[in-house]
């Protein structure tokens, strides 16, 4: 009669990714011997990426190096993890015939469950898979809390496990720090990362400190942390991701360009890094590099959830400037297919409209182009007109300035865009660089930041001089005219700080609340594309939907109830450093 564990295994599904048919068949046979019920095979990393985006697997065994291609299992894992497409419930093993210490360390830092060096025996594989499953069971209360969307409880459980040094305490600390960052408790997350460093100086913990600093608006301090980390390990690709983000935020675009170039060279088939490099190159005016990187990213991942469609818009601008008619037609064809898959996406519709307008200008259908631009400009103060749309419209207006089209309202539109969104040096420079085709527009954007800062300084002076009511009213008035969320946030801060000295605070609060609904959202910091899904150096917080989940390796675990570990002599977690060592001997290891 089958045991409970065997029944659980028979309900599991596995994915084997290997370009070598013989190796693939051997792994499939071993997994069947282990008892896995359903096994899917892929010979290419890009096919595996699509599978993993749409299906949750219990086990993934992935080859590190793919013959006759530039693809690697490490880059696949890196992209999936940073895009939150690999849930905690999945056991991920990297498989390779050769491995240096550096390669194993990189994989271990990616929160792998194991690293298998060929050849290995079925018994060794079974031991490693069993140990990985055991960790999932030990941490089940944390995962259950996350599935219930109770992230505070999950974070508290992680901190408790770390402080008590219970099994898998370092791995729990890593999850806990991610949860604290998600909850906006940046100081606590940094403290936890620093505690991990004190216990064991792991690179991911040092990178976590820098991430917490960036999230807390301390980009300059993060730069120092990251430069020290890269000095210790020049090949730590995730560190370059965060460094580039910090450099963009403070407006050091030339440095960010070099940083993203390094990251893309370290992982040449990473869709996300190719896009960052290409976007930065475009905004820096290097069209050749931008076209090369964005086109390659499109070839590798246009159908992937990792792909940001803004890349196609920038490709379209590059093709237009290069007078590449066929390239622009390809971009429009891409958006036609994308709109078929996302018919309700206002963002994709905006992208398509910008690209179509570029084609009309190229074909000298100026009347249609002017009407399209006027329609876009009419939405500048709408709630859903975001920073990305502002940069694309500014870019389009700059392109039009070089034609025979006369747009008398163009400068007014640029000023409106800038007064709404040029809130920080990074945001200002990103929008100004989007207008690089027509430098006078870029200067209008930079002038707007000076004006916004002037308004803020005058309001603060008025408040300090004893007139907080006048300061709040002035900030609200300017926010209402410009839809500038920075000024609105400042009015809220002044109102809360001096509420006791303001005669009628309630009506002012009502005006602020109403304006906030009108203003929508503004990015607090500059970023390339949409970065919300990407957390370099972190581990994914995506979890399987409990209602839709199939029976998995956690079957039989009671929700929010600690599950006793099966009796075993080595029932404990695997740290990054010790996984490096165990990779070469393929035996379960008692670690923390």
N, C-alpha and C positions, 0 to 999 in steps of 0.2 A: 504494500500500500504506500502511495506517495506521501511524503511528509509535506507539512505546510510550506516549508521553504521551497521544495520542488514544485509545488503547485504555483507558488508565486513566480518562480522562474519561468514556468511554462506559459504564464500570462504575459511575459515581457516580450518586447521587440527590440531588435538590435540593428544597427547600421554598420556595415563594413565598407570602408573606403580605401581602395588600393588599385593602382593602375595595372598591377601584375595579376593576370588571371589565376595563375597557380597559387600565389600567396593568398589571394582572395578566397579561393576554394578551400584552402587549408584552414583559414580563420573561420569560415562558415561552418566547416565540419567540426571544429573544436567547440564552437558556440553551441552547436546542436548537441554535442556530447555533454556539454554543461547543462543542457536542458532548456535553452531559450526557445520559446515557441515560434516566433516569427523573425525572419532575418531578411533584410533588404541589402542589396549590393550596389555600389557605385564605383565606376572606374575613374571618374574625374572629380576634382574638388568642386567645380562649379555646379555639377549635378547634385553633389552631396549638400551644397549650400542651399539649393532649392528644396531638397527633401527636408532638411532641418528647419527651414523657415515655416514649413507647413505641417510637420509631424513631430511629435515629442517621442523620442526614443529613450529606452531605459539604459541601453549600452551603445556606445559608439567606439569602434576601433578604427583608427585612422592612420594611414601610412604617412610618415613625415615627408618623404621625397617622392615626387611623381616623375616617372621616366618621360623624357622627350618633351617636357613642358617646364615652365617657370613656376608652376604652382607648388605650394608646400602645405602640408597639414597644419603647421604652426600658424601660418597666416590665415588659413581658414578658421582655426580655433579663435585666433585673435579678433577677427572681424565678427564672428558670431557672438563672442563674449561681450565685446564693446557695444554691439547693437542689441543686446539683451535678448538674443535668440536661442540661448542655451540654458535651460532651467537647471536649478540645483539638483533636481531629481535624476538628471542624466549622468551616468558614469562615463567619462571620456578618457580613453587610453590612446596615447600616441605610440605608434609602432614603427621601428626602423631597423635597418641592417647595420647602420653605423651611427655612432653618436659621440660627440665630444662632450666634455663637461659643460661647456658654455651652452650647447644646444639643449642639453637635458635641463640645465638650470633655467633657461628661458621657458621651456615647457612647464616646469614645476611652478614658476612664478605665475603662470597663467591659470593656476588653480586646477591643474589636471588631477585626475584620480590615479594616474599611473603612467609610466613610460616604459615600454617593453622593447628590449633589445633582442633582435633575432639572432640565432634560433632560440626558441624557448619551448619547454615541454607543456603539454596540456595541463599537467598538475600545477605547474608554476602559474599558468594563466588563470586556472580556477582559483588558486589561493589569492591572487591579486584582485580578481573580480569580487570574491567573497569579502575581502577586507574593505573594498570600496563600498560595497553594499552595507556593510556593518556601520560605516561612518554615517550613511544616509539614515540608518535606523536610530543611531545615537542622537542625531540632530533633528529627528522628526518633530519634536515639539516646536522647534524654531520654525521649520518649514510649514507646519500646520498653522501657526499664528500668522505667517505671511500669506498663506492661502486664504485665511479669513480676513485679510487686509488689516490685521491688527499689528501694524509695524512697530508700535511702541512696545507691546508685549514681546515681540520677537527680538527687538534691540535689547530689552532688559534681560531676556533669557541668555542672549549672547554675552553680555557684560558679566552676568552672574557666572556663566561657565568659564569665562576667561579668568575672573578674579579667583575662583575656586580651583582653577587648573584641573577641571574635569576632563575626561577624554575629549580629544579634538578641540582643545581650548584655543589654539592659535587659529584654526580654521574658523571657529565661532567668532573670534575677535575680528577677523576679516569681514565676515558677514555683518557683524554688529556695527562696524565702522561705516559700511555702505548704508545701512539702515539709518544711522544717525545723520549721515549726509542728506539722505532723502528727506528726513524729518526736519531739516534745517538746523539741526543742533551741531553746528560746525565746530564749536569749541570742544564739545564732548568727543566728537569724532577725532579731532586732532589729538586730544589727550589719549584716546584709546590707541591710535596709531603709534604715538610716542611710547606708550607702555609696551607695545609689541616690539618696538625697536630696542627698548631697554632689556626685554626678555631675550630677544634674538634679532639681531640687526638685519632684517629681511628687506630687500629692495622695495617690495610692494608696500611695505609699511611706510618707508621713507617717502615714496611717491604719494601715499595717502595723505601725509602731512601737507604736501604741496597742493594736492587737490582741495583739502579743507581750507587752505589759505586762499586759493582762488575763489572758492564758493563764498567765502566770507568777505570778498572784496579786497583782499590783501595781495594783489597780483605782484607787486614789487617784491614783497617778502618771498612769495612763491618762486620768483625768478632765482633768488639766491639759493633756496633749497634745491631747486632742480639742477642748477649748474653744478652744485656739489655732487648730486647723485649721478649726473652724466659723467662727471670727472672720475667717479669710481667705476662706472661701467658705460663706456661709450656706445655699446651695442644695445642698450635698454630702450627698445623702440617706444614703449608706452610713455617713457619719460619725455621723449621728444614731442609726443602728442600734447601733453599737458603744458610743456614749455611753449610750444607754438600758440596754444590758446592764451596763455598769460601774456605773451608778446603782442598778440593781436589786441588784447584788451587794453594794454597801455599804449598802443599805437606804434610799436616798433615793428613795422611791416617788413622792412628789409631783413631784420633778424629772423622774423617769423618765416619768411620765404626760405631762408637757408635751413631753418629747423625742419620745416615740412619736406624740403628736398631730401634731407638726411633720412627722415623717417620713411619716405617713399622708397629710397634706395635700399634701406635695410629690409624692407618687405615689398618687393616690386609687384606682387600680385594682390596687394591689399586695396580693395575698392575704396574704402574710406580715406586712406592716406593719399592715394592718387588724386582723389577729389579735392582734398585740402590743399595739396601742392598745386593743382591746376587752378583752383579758385584764387589762391594767393598770387600766383603768377599773373593771372588775368588782371587783378586789381593793381598789381605793380607794373602793368603795361608790357609784360613779356608774353606777347600773344603766341609765339612759337611754342614755348614751354607749356603754356596754358592749353593750347590745342592738343598737343601731344599727350599730356597727362589726362585731360578730361575725356579725350577720345578713347584712350585705353581703358579708363574706368568704365566708360559706357559699354565697350565691347565685353569687358569682364562681368559687369554686374547690372546692366540696365533693367533686367527683369528681377533683380534681387531687392529685398526689403532694405538692404544696406545702401542702396543707391539713392542719392538726393537729386531730384529732378531739376533743381537749380543749376546743376552742372550742364544740362542741355541748353538752358537759356544762355549761359556764358559761352558755351560752344557756338551758339547761333550768333552772338555778338562778334566773336572772333572770326567766324566765317564771313560775316558781313564786312568787317573791316578789311579782310583779305580778299574781298570780292570773289569769294568761293560760292558760286550759285548752287552747285550740287550739294555742298556741305550744308547749306541752309535748308535745302529741300529735304535732306535726310533728317534734320532736326524736327521739321514740321511733320514728317512721316512718323517719327518716334512719338511725338505728342498725340498724333491721331490714334496710335495704338494704345498709348497710356490713358487717353480719355475714354477709350472703350472699356478699359479695366477699372477706371475710377471716374465714372460719369458724374458723380455728385461732388467732386473735389473742386472747390472754388480756387484753391491754390494752383492746381494744374491748369484750370481754365485761364487764369491770369498769365501763366507761363506761355500757354499757347497763343494768347492774344498778343503778347510782346513779340514772340517769334514771327507771327503772321504779319505784324506791323513792319518788322524789319524786311520781310520779303516784299511788301508793298513799296517800301522806300526803294529797295533794290530795283524793282520793276518800274519805278517812277510813277506809281499810282499814288500820287501825293494827296489827292483829295480823300481817298480812303484812309491813308495813314494819318492825316490830320484829324479826321473824325474819331479814329480809334484812340489817339493820344488825348483828345479832349474828353472822351468818355472816361479814360483812366484818371485824368486829372480831376474830374468831377468827384471822385471818391477819396481824395486825399485826406479829408477830415472824417471819413466814415470809420466806424469802430473796427471793422475787419481789414482796414488798409494798414498792413503791418510794415515793419522796417525793411523786410526783404522786398516788398512791393515798391517801397519808396526808392530803394537803390536801383531797382530795375527801371522805374519810370525816369529817374534822374539820368541813368545811362542812355535811355531812349531819347530823351530831350537833348542830350549832348550830341548824339548821332545826328539828330535832325538839324542841329545848329550848323552842320557842315554842308547842308543842302541848300537849294534855292527857296525852301519853304520859309515863310515869315510867320513866326509864332509870337505875337506881341506879349502874350501872357506867360511865356516860358520862364522868364526870370521870377515872376510872381509865384509860379508853381514851385520852382526850386527853393525859394525862400520859405514857402509853406512847408515843404517836405523837411527842410533843415530845421526850422523852428519847432517842428513836432518831434524830431528824432535825434538831432545832434546833441545829445546830453552828456556824453563823455568824450574824451580825446579819441578813444578807440572807435566809438560809433561815428564820430565826426569824420575821422580820417577814412573809415571804410566807405561812407557815403560820398566823401569828396573824391576818393579814388574811383568810385563807380562813374563819376562824371569826368574822368581823365581825358576824354576825347575833346572836351571844351573847357580848358583851364579856368575861364571866368566863372563858370558855374561852380567849380570846386572851391573857388575863393568865396563865393556867396555862402556855401555850406560852412566854411571855417568861420566866416563873420557871424553866422548864426550862433555858434557855440559861445563866442565872445558876448553876444547879446544876452543869451540865456544865463550865463554866469553873472553878468551885470545885474540882471533882474533879481537873481538869487541873493547876490551880495547886498543890494539895496534893501531887500526885504529883511535880511538878517540885521542890518544896521538899524532899520526902523524898529524892529522888535527889541533890540538891545537898548534903544533910546527911550523905551517905555511905551511904545504903541504897537503891541502885538496884534491888536484887532485890525489896524490899518495894514500890517504886514500880511495877515491872512487874507484879507479882502483883496489886496493887490495881487497876491499869488493866485488866488482863485480866478480873478479877472483875466490875468495873462494865460492861465491854463485853459480857460474857456475859449479864448481867442485862438490859441495855437494848438490845443489838444496835447500839450506837453505834460507827460506824466511825472517828470522829474520835479517840475514846479508844483504840481498838485501834491506829490508826496511831501514836499517841503512845507506846504500849507498845513497838511495834516500834522506834521511834526511840531510846528510852531503852535498850532491849536492845542495839542495835547500837553505841551510843555508849559503853556501859559494859560491854561483853561481857567484857573482861578481868577485871573486878572482880566478876563474877557467877559463883558456884560451878558451877552446872549450867545453862548457857544453853539447851542442846538441848531439854529438856522444855518450857521456856517458849516456845521457837520453835515447837514442835509445836502447843502450845495456840493460839498466835497464828494459825498457818496454818489450823487447824481452824475457829477462829472466823471467819476471813476468808471461808471458804467458806459459812458460815452467814449472815453479814451481807449478802452480796451486794454491791451497789454503792450508794453514796450520792453525790449531786452534791457536788462540792467547792465550787461556788458557786451562788447562786440564779439561776434563769432561768425565763422564762415559756414553758410548753410544752416540747416536745422540740427543743432547739437544735442537736443534733449535726450536722445537715446544712447548717447555715447559717453562712456566713463572709462577712459584709458587707465589701466592699472587697477581697476576694480573687478569685482566678480558680479555676474548678472543677478539681478533681483527678480527676474521673471520666473514665475512659477506656473505650474500646470493648473488649469481651472478644475476645481474639485468636481463640479457637476459633470463636466465633459470628459474627465479623465478616464482612461481605461485602467484596469488593474495594473499595478506597477510594482516596483521593488519595495515600495512602502506598504504594500497590502497588509492589512491586519493590524496596522499601528493605530492605536486609539488617539483621536484628536486631542491635542494639548495635554497629553498624558505621557510622561517620560516612559520610554520603553526599555525594560532591562535588556542588556546585551546578552546574546547567546554566550554560553560558557565557552570561553576560549582563552588560551594563555596570553595572547597578544591582542586583546580587544582595545585598541587605541588608534588615534588618528595619525595621518601621515603629513608631516610638514614639508615645506619646499626643500629645505636643505637635505633632509633625510630621504626624500623621494629621489633626489639626485643619486644618492648612494645606492638605494634599493633598485634603481633602474638597471644597474649593472649586475645585480645578483638575482633579481626577479624572485625575491622571497618576501613574505609579509614581515613588516618591521614594527617593533613596538616603539612608538614615538608619541609626540604630543601634537 
